[in-house]
Amino acid sequence: MVSLHPVLDSGITKGNPDHAGGTLYCKCASDPVAVALSSNVAHNHACGCSKCWKPAGALFSIVGVVPREKLSVAANGSKLRVVDPKAAIQRYACSECGTHLYGRIEVDHPFKGLDFVHAELSPEPGWQEPQFAAFVSSIIEQGFAPESMGDVRDKLHGLGLETYDCLSPALMDLIAAYTAKKSSLRK
């Protein structure tokens, strides 16, 4: 079977719930972009969407969120570029190596105020382990064989990850509550 993601392929390592954060680095051999996080990630998950950064050969990214105020660019920020200026999540990638360092939402959105990050880019251990797998069927849109999806879901389930073709129920509930509040159906 192809690689789900290096973090998943060798089995999930439990994180430390008291992890205080660390620094993410792009893949440049010299003068890497450094992004400091002053908290652990939340809602860390395997994501099959086509927009998230993935290591070469991986079917999924591993992405979590931190409060916006807990993220700062610590070094070589001049190398960061927005991948797709029209996307709701403005993904900041290194212009030299292409690694996505963080995603930020500037428009009205249920997750505005949370920055999306790839904790695997940090050498520090202890980050929250993946909690679920989202947008699993989206790997088909990227060329994965539909007839092999059962194997992918079985492997994810074997790691203890529930699979969804959207976000987890808790995150979908947050989106629905935000939408209802915006439409004045819920105060």
C-alpha positions in Angstrom: 0.0 0.0 0.0 1.1 3.6 -0.7 2.0 5.9 2.2 -0.9 7.4 4.1 1.6 9.8 5.8 4.9 9.2 7.5 3.4 10.1 10.9 0.7 7.4 10.3 2.7 4.7 8.4 4.8 3.8 11.5 1.9 4.0 13.9 0.6 6.9 15.9 2.6 8.2 18.8 0.5 9.6 21.6 1.1 13.3 22.2 1.5 15.2 25.5 -1.7 17.2 26.4 0.5 19.7 28.3 2.8 20.3 25.3 3.6 24.0 25.3 4.4 24.4 21.6 7.6 24.7 19.5 8.9 25.8 16.2 8.0 24.7 12.7 10.6 24.8 9.9 10.3 24.7 6.1 12.4 22.1 4.2 15.1 24.6 3.0 18.7 23.4 3.9 19.8 26.9 4.7 17.9 29.9 6.0 14.6 28.0 6.6 11.4 29.8 7.4 10.7 29.4 11.1 7.2 29.7 12.7 6.9 29.7 16.5 3.8 28.2 18.1 3.2 29.0 21.8 0.6 26.2 22.3 -0.2 22.7 21.3 -2.3 22.0 18.3 -6.0 21.1 18.5 -8.2 19.0 16.2 -5.1 17.4 14.7 -6.1 15.1 11.9 -5.2 13.4 8.6 -6.7 15.4 5.7 -7.2 14.1 2.2 -8.2 17.4 0.6 -6.2 18.6 -2.4 -5.2 22.0 -0.9 -3.3 20.9 2.2 0.5 20.4 2.0 1.6 16.8 2.0 5.0 15.2 2.2 6.1 13.7 -1.2 4.3 10.4 -1.8 1.8 10.8 1.0 -2.0 10.5 0.4 -2.9 12.7 3.5 -1.6 15.7 5.2 -1.6 16.0 9.0 -3.0 19.3 10.1 -4.2 20.9 13.3 -5.0 24.4 14.5 -3.7 26.9 17.0 -5.2 30.2 18.1 -4.0 33.0 15.7 -2.3 34.8 18.6 -0.3 31.7 19.4 1.6 31.8 16.0 4.4 34.1 15.0 6.9 34.1 12.2 10.3 33.8 13.9 12.7 33.8 10.9 12.9 34.3 7.2 9.3 35.4 6.8 10.2 37.3 3.6 10.2 33.9 1.9 6.5 33.2 2.6 4.0 33.5 -0.2 0.2 32.9 -0.2 -0.4 29.8 -2.4 -3.9 30.8 -3.6 -5.1 34.3 -2.8 -8.7 33.4 -3.6 -8.9 30.5 -1.1 -10.7 31.0 2.3 -7.6 29.5 4.0 -4.6 31.6 3.0 -1.9 29.0 3.0 1.6 30.5 3.5 4.3 28.5 1.9 8.0 29.0 1.5 8.7 30.4 -1.9 11.9 28.3 -2.2 11.0 24.8 -1.1 7.2 25.0 -1.3 6.5 23.8 2.2 3.3 25.2 3.7 4.0 26.7 7.1 0.5 27.9 8.1 -2.9 28.7 6.9 -4.8 31.8 8.0 -8.4 32.8 7.4 -9.0 36.5 6.9 -12.6 36.4 5.7 -15.8 35.8 7.7 -15.6 32.1 8.5 -16.4 29.7 11.4 -12.7 29.1 11.9 -11.5 32.7 11.6 -9.0 33.2 14.5 -7.5 29.7 14.2 -4.4 29.1 12.1 -3.9 25.7 10.4 -0.4 24.2 10.9 1.6 21.0 10.2 3.1 20.1 13.6 5.3 17.4 11.9 7.4 20.4 10.7 8.7 20.7 14.3 11.6 18.7 15.6 10.0 18.8 19.1 8.0 15.7 20.2 4.8 15.8 22.1 2.3 17.4 19.7 -1.3 16.2 19.8 -1.5 13.0 17.8 -4.0 12.8 14.9 -7.6 12.5 16.2 -9.5 11.5 13.0 -9.3 11.5 9.2 -11.2 14.1 7.2 -12.0 14.4 3.5 -11.0 10.8 3.0 -12.8 10.4 -0.4 -11.0 13.5 -1.7 -7.9 11.4 -2.4 -9.9 9.9 -5.4 -10.0 13.4 -6.9 -6.2 13.4 -6.8 -5.9 10.1 -8.7 -6.2 7.4 -6.1 -8.0 4.3 -7.3 -11.6 4.2 -5.9 -11.5 0.4 -5.7 -8.7 0.7 -3.1 -10.6 3.1 -0.7 -11.7 0.2 1.5 -8.0 -0.6 2.2 -7.3 3.1 3.0 -10.2 3.3 5.4 -9.3 -0.1 7.0 -5.7 1.1 7.6 -7.0 4.4 9.1 -9.4 2.5 11.3 -6.6 0.2 12.3 -4.8 3.2 13.6 -7.8 4.2 15.7 -8.9 7.0 13.4 -12.5 7.5 12.5 -12.9 8.4 8.8 -15.1 11.2 7.5 -15.7 12.7 4.1 -16.1 16.1 5.8 -14.7 17.2 9.1 -15.4 15.5 12.5 -18.9 15.7 13.9 -17.7 18.2 16.6 -16.2 20.5 14.0 -19.3 20.2 11.7 -21.5 21.1 14.7 -19.3 24.3 15.2 -19.8 25.2 11.6 -23.5 24.7 11.7 -23.9 26.7 15.0 -21.9 29.5 13.4 -24.1 29.5 10.3 -27.3 29.4 12.4 -26.1 32.3 14.5 -25.2 34.3 11.4 -28.6 33.7 9.9 -30.3 34.9 13.2 -31.9 31.4 13.7 -29.9 31.0 16.9 -28.9 33.8 19.3 
